[in-house]
Amino acid sequence: MTVTFFGNIAKYTNGDKEYTPKQSITTLRELLHELCGYYGEQFEAFVYGNETCLILVNGKGIALSGGLDSPLGDGDRVEILPFVTAG
């Protein structure tokens, strides 16, 4: 499994653009718990408190795959990005 960070999220990930989980992960909720523990409170506040954060699992929004309980496996791609609009 690979997690990719896009845009200004790098300021919450110490500049990391990718992350590989340190343990076996079976749900998005478990992955976010590990990421928050690794990157800290600012990352956690961004992911859980920022309504402009978008999370994709294998290119699909998590609303289509089970939300925080979306199942994850070894070959999955998780992308976390800021939601950007133009106007």
ROKE-784460 format. One record per residue: x, y, z of N, C-alpha, C in turn; residue in one letter. Coordinates in nm, 2 decimals, always signed. Layout:
% ROKE-784460
+--------+--------+--------+--------+--------+--------+--------+--------+--------+------+
|    n_x |    n_y |    n_z |   ca_x |   ca_y |   ca_z |    c_x |    c_y |    c_z | type |
+--------+--------+--------+--------+--------+--------+--------+--------+--------+------+
|      X |      Y |      Z |      X |      Y |      Z |      X |      Y |      Z |    A |
...
+--------+--------+--------+--------+--------+--------+--------+--------+--------+------+
***
This chain:
% ROKE-784460
+--------+--------+--------+--------+--------+--------+--------+--------+--------+------+
|    n_x |    n_y |    n_z |   ca_x |   ca_y |   ca_z |    c_x |    c_y |    c_z | type |
+--------+--------+--------+--------+--------+--------+--------+--------+--------+------+
|  +0.09 |  -0.12 |  +0.00 |  +0.00 |  +0.00 |  +0.00 |  +0.09 |  +0.12 |  +0.00 |    M |
|  +0.05 |  +0.22 |  -0.08 |  +0.12 |  +0.35 |  -0.08 |  +0.02 |  +0.46 |  -0.06 |    T |
|  +0.06 |  +0.56 |  +0.02 |  -0.01 |  +0.68 |  +0.05 |  +0.06 |  +0.79 |  -0.02 |    V |
|  -0.01 |  +0.87 |  -0.10 |  +0.05 |  +0.98 |  -0.17 |  -0.01 |  +1.11 |  -0.12 |    T |
|  +0.07 |  +1.21 |  -0.09 |  +0.02 |  +1.34 |  -0.04 |  +0.04 |  +1.44 |  -0.16 |    F |
|  -0.06 |  +1.53 |  -0.18 |  -0.06 |  +1.63 |  -0.28 |  -0.07 |  +1.77 |  -0.22 |    F |
|  -0.02 |  +1.87 |  -0.30 |  -0.05 |  +2.01 |  -0.27 |  +0.02 |  +2.05 |  -0.14 |    G |
|  -0.05 |  +2.14 |  -0.07 |  +0.00 |  +2.20 |  +0.06 |  +0.00 |  +2.10 |  +0.17 |    N |
|  -0.04 |  +1.98 |  +0.15 |  -0.04 |  +1.88 |  +0.26 |  +0.10 |  +1.85 |  +0.31 |    I |
|  +0.20 |  +1.88 |  +0.22 |  +0.34 |  +1.86 |  +0.25 |  +0.38 |  +1.93 |  +0.38 |    A |
|  +0.32 |  +2.05 |  +0.41 |  +0.35 |  +2.12 |  +0.53 |  +0.31 |  +2.05 |  +0.66 |    K |
|  +0.23 |  +1.95 |  +0.64 |  +0.18 |  +1.87 |  +0.76 |  +0.26 |  +1.73 |  +0.76 |    Y |
|  +0.33 |  +1.70 |  +0.66 |  +0.40 |  +1.57 |  +0.65 |  +0.55 |  +1.58 |  +0.65 |    T |
|  +0.60 |  +1.69 |  +0.70 |  +0.75 |  +1.72 |  +0.70 |  +0.81 |  +1.71 |  +0.56 |    N |
|  +0.73 |  +1.75 |  +0.46 |  +0.77 |  +1.75 |  +0.32 |  +0.76 |  +1.61 |  +0.25 |    G |
|  +0.72 |  +1.51 |  +0.32 |  +0.70 |  +1.38 |  +0.26 |  +0.59 |  +1.39 |  +0.15 |    D |
|  +0.61 |  +1.32 |  +0.04 |  +0.51 |  +1.31 |  -0.06 |  +0.45 |  +1.17 |  -0.07 |    K |
|  +0.52 |  +1.08 |  +0.00 |  +0.46 |  +0.94 |  +0.00 |  +0.49 |  +0.88 |  +0.14 |    E |
|  +0.41 |  +0.78 |  +0.17 |  +0.42 |  +0.71 |  +0.30 |  +0.39 |  +0.57 |  +0.28 |    Y |
|  +0.46 |  +0.48 |  +0.34 |  +0.43 |  +0.33 |  +0.33 |  +0.41 |  +0.29 |  +0.47 |    T |
|  +0.29 |  +0.23 |  +0.50 |  +0.26 |  +0.19 |  +0.64 |  +0.36 |  +0.10 |  +0.70 |    P |
|  +0.38 |  +0.12 |  +0.83 |  +0.48 |  +0.04 |  +0.91 |  +0.42 |  -0.10 |  +0.95 |    K |
|  +0.29 |  -0.11 |  +0.94 |  +0.23 |  -0.24 |  +0.99 |  +0.12 |  -0.28 |  +0.89 |    Q |
|  +0.06 |  -0.39 |  +0.91 |  -0.05 |  -0.43 |  +0.83 |  -0.18 |  -0.35 |  +0.86 |    S |
|  -0.23 |  -0.29 |  +0.75 |  -0.35 |  -0.20 |  +0.77 |  -0.47 |  -0.27 |  +0.69 |    I |
|  -0.59 |  -0.27 |  +0.75 |  -0.70 |  -0.33 |  +0.68 |  -0.81 |  -0.23 |  +0.65 |    T |
|  -0.81 |  -0.11 |  +0.72 |  -0.91 |  -0.01 |  +0.69 |  -0.85 |  +0.13 |  +0.68 |    T |
|  -0.92 |  +0.22 |  +0.62 |  -0.88 |  +0.36 |  +0.61 |  -0.87 |  +0.42 |  +0.75 |    L |
|  -0.96 |  +0.38 |  +0.84 |  -0.95 |  +0.43 |  +0.97 |  -0.82 |  +0.40 |  +1.04 |    R |
|  -0.77 |  +0.27 |  +1.03 |  -0.65 |  +0.23 |  +1.08 |  -0.53 |  +0.30 |  +1.02 |    E |
|  -0.54 |  +0.33 |  +0.89 |  -0.43 |  +0.40 |  +0.82 |  -0.42 |  +0.54 |  +0.87 |    L |
|  -0.54 |  +0.61 |  +0.88 |  -0.53 |  +0.75 |  +0.93 |  -0.48 |  +0.75 |  +1.08 |    L |
|  -0.52 |  +0.66 |  +1.16 |  -0.47 |  +0.65 |  +1.29 |  -0.31 |  +0.64 |  +1.29 |    H |
|  -0.26 |  +0.56 |  +1.21 |  -0.11 |  +0.55 |  +1.20 |  -0.05 |  +0.68 |  +1.15 |    E |
|  -0.11 |  +0.73 |  +1.04 |  -0.06 |  +0.86 |  +0.99 |  -0.06 |  +0.97 |  +1.09 |    L |
|  -0.17 |  +0.98 |  +1.16 |  -0.18 |  +1.09 |  +1.27 |  -0.08 |  +1.07 |  +1.38 |    C |
|  -0.05 |  +0.94 |  +1.41 |  +0.05 |  +0.92 |  +1.51 |  +0.19 |  +0.95 |  +1.46 |    G |
|  +0.21 |  +0.93 |  +1.33 |  +0.34 |  +0.95 |  +1.27 |  +0.37 |  +1.10 |  +1.25 |    Y |
|  +0.27 |  +1.17 |  +1.19 |  +0.29 |  +1.31 |  +1.15 |  +0.24 |  +1.41 |  +1.26 |    Y |
|  +0.16 |  +1.37 |  +1.35 |  +0.12 |  +1.46 |  +1.46 |  -0.01 |  +1.53 |  +1.45 |    G |
|  -0.02 |  +1.62 |  +1.55 |  -0.15 |  +1.69 |  +1.57 |  -0.19 |  +1.78 |  +1.45 |    E |
|  -0.10 |  +1.85 |  +1.39 |  -0.13 |  +1.94 |  +1.27 |  -0.19 |  +1.86 |  +1.16 |    Q |
|  -0.13 |  +1.74 |  +1.13 |  -0.18 |  +1.65 |  +1.02 |  -0.32 |  +1.60 |  +1.06 |    F |
|  -0.34 |  +1.56 |  +1.18 |  -0.47 |  +1.51 |  +1.23 |  -0.57 |  +1.62 |  +1.22 |    E |
|  -0.54 |  +1.74 |  +1.25 |  -0.64 |  +1.85 |  +1.24 |  -0.67 |  +1.88 |  +1.10 |    A |
|  -0.57 |  +1.87 |  +1.01 |  -0.60 |  +1.89 |  +0.87 |  -0.69 |  +1.78 |  +0.81 |    F |
|  -0.66 |  +1.66 |  +0.84 |  -0.74 |  +1.54 |  +0.78 |  -0.88 |  +1.54 |  +0.84 |    V |
|  -0.89 |  +1.55 |  +0.97 |  -1.02 |  +1.54 |  +1.03 |  -1.10 |  +1.67 |  +1.05 |    Y |
|  -1.03 |  +1.78 |  +1.04 |  -1.10 |  +1.91 |  +1.07 |  -1.12 |  +1.99 |  +0.95 |    G |
|  -1.06 |  +1.96 |  +0.84 |  -1.06 |  +2.04 |  +0.72 |  -1.15 |  +1.99 |  +0.62 |    N |
|  -1.26 |  +2.06 |  +0.60 |  -1.36 |  +2.00 |  +0.50 |  -1.32 |  +2.01 |  +0.36 |    E |
|  -1.20 |  +2.07 |  +0.33 |  -1.15 |  +2.07 |  +0.20 |  -1.05 |  +1.96 |  +0.17 |    T |
|  -1.03 |  +1.87 |  +0.26 |  -0.94 |  +1.75 |  +0.24 |  -1.02 |  +1.64 |  +0.17 |    C |
|  -0.96 |  +1.59 |  +0.06 |  -1.02 |  +1.48 |  -0.02 |  -0.93 |  +1.36 |  +0.00 |    L |
|  -0.99 |  +1.24 |  +0.02 |  -0.92 |  +1.11 |  +0.03 |  -0.97 |  +1.02 |  -0.07 |    I |
|  -0.88 |  +0.96 |  -0.15 |  -0.92 |  +0.87 |  -0.26 |  -0.85 |  +0.73 |  -0.23 |    L |
|  -0.93 |  +0.63 |  -0.25 |  -0.87 |  +0.49 |  -0.24 |  -0.88 |  +0.43 |  -0.38 |    V |
|  -0.77 |  +0.40 |  -0.44 |  -0.76 |  +0.35 |  -0.58 |  -0.84 |  +0.44 |  -0.68 |    N |
|  -0.83 |  +0.57 |  -0.66 |  -0.88 |  +0.67 |  -0.75 |  -1.03 |  +0.70 |  -0.73 |    G |
|  -1.09 |  +0.65 |  -0.62 |  -1.23 |  +0.67 |  -0.60 |  -1.25 |  +0.74 |  -0.46 |    K |
|  -1.34 |  +0.83 |  -0.45 |  -1.37 |  +0.90 |  -0.32 |  -1.42 |  +0.79 |  -0.22 |    G |
|  -1.38 |  +0.82 |  -0.10 |  -1.42 |  +0.72 |  +0.01 |  -1.56 |  +0.70 |  +0.04 |    I |
|  -1.64 |  +0.80 |  -0.01 |  -1.79 |  +0.79 |  +0.01 |  -1.84 |  +0.67 |  -0.07 |    A |
|  -1.77 |  +0.63 |  -0.17 |  -1.81 |  +0.52 |  -0.26 |  -1.76 |  +0.39 |  -0.21 |    L |
|  -1.66 |  +0.39 |  -0.12 |  -1.60 |  +0.26 |  -0.08 |  -1.62 |  +0.23 |  +0.07 |    S |
|  -1.69 |  +0.30 |  +0.14 |  -1.72 |  +0.27 |  +0.28 |  -1.67 |  +0.37 |  +0.38 |    G |
|  -1.64 |  +0.49 |  +0.34 |  -1.59 |  +0.60 |  +0.43 |  -1.47 |  +0.56 |  +0.51 |    G |
|  -1.46 |  +0.59 |  +0.63 |  -1.35 |  +0.55 |  +0.71 |  -1.33 |  +0.40 |  +0.73 |    L |
|  -1.43 |  +0.33 |  +0.71 |  -1.42 |  +0.18 |  +0.72 |  -1.39 |  +0.12 |  +0.58 |    D |
|  -1.35 |  +0.20 |  +0.48 |  -1.31 |  +0.14 |  +0.35 |  -1.20 |  +0.04 |  +0.37 |    S |
|  -1.22 |  -0.08 |  +0.32 |  -1.12 |  -0.18 |  +0.33 |  -0.99 |  -0.15 |  +0.25 |    P |
|  -0.88 |  -0.18 |  +0.30 |  -0.75 |  -0.16 |  +0.24 |  -0.67 |  -0.29 |  +0.23 |    L |
|  -0.59 |  -0.30 |  +0.13 |  -0.50 |  -0.42 |  +0.12 |  -0.36 |  -0.37 |  +0.07 |    G |
|  -0.27 |  -0.47 |  +0.05 |  -0.13 |  -0.44 |  +0.02 |  -0.11 |  -0.36 |  -0.11 |    D |
|  -0.19 |  -0.38 |  -0.21 |  -0.17 |  -0.32 |  -0.34 |  -0.24 |  -0.19 |  -0.36 |    G |
|  -0.32 |  -0.14 |  -0.26 |  -0.40 |  -0.02 |  -0.27 |  -0.32 |  +0.10 |  -0.27 |    D |
|  -0.38 |  +0.20 |  -0.34 |  -0.32 |  +0.34 |  -0.34 |  -0.42 |  +0.43 |  -0.27 |    R |
|  -0.37 |  +0.50 |  -0.18 |  -0.45 |  +0.60 |  -0.10 |  -0.39 |  +0.74 |  -0.14 |    V |
|  -0.47 |  +0.83 |  -0.18 |  -0.43 |  +0.97 |  -0.21 |  -0.50 |  +1.07 |  -0.12 |    E |
|  -0.42 |  +1.16 |  -0.06 |  -0.48 |  +1.26 |  +0.03 |  -0.44 |  +1.39 |  -0.03 |    I |
|  -0.54 |  +1.47 |  -0.06 |  -0.52 |  +1.60 |  -0.13 |  -0.61 |  +1.71 |  -0.08 |    L |
|  -0.57 |  +1.83 |  -0.10 |  -0.66 |  +1.94 |  -0.06 |  -0.76 |  +1.95 |  -0.18 |    P |
|  -0.89 |  +1.98 |  -0.14 |  -0.99 |  +2.00 |  -0.24 |  -0.98 |  +2.14 |  -0.29 |    F |
|  -0.96 |  +2.16 |  -0.42 |  -0.94 |  +2.29 |  -0.48 |  -1.05 |  +2.32 |  -0.57 |    V |
|  -1.10 |  +2.45 |  -0.56 |  -1.20 |  +2.49 |  -0.66 |  -1.16 |  +2.62 |  -0.73 |    T |
|  -1.21 |  +2.63 |  -0.85 |  -1.17 |  +2.75 |  -0.92 |  -1.30 |  +2.83 |  -0.94 |    A |
|  -1.29 |  +2.96 |  -0.95 |  -1.41 |  +3.03 |  -0.97 |  -1.40 |  +3.16 |  -1.04 |    G |
+--------+--------+--------+--------+--------+--------+--------+--------+--------+------+
***
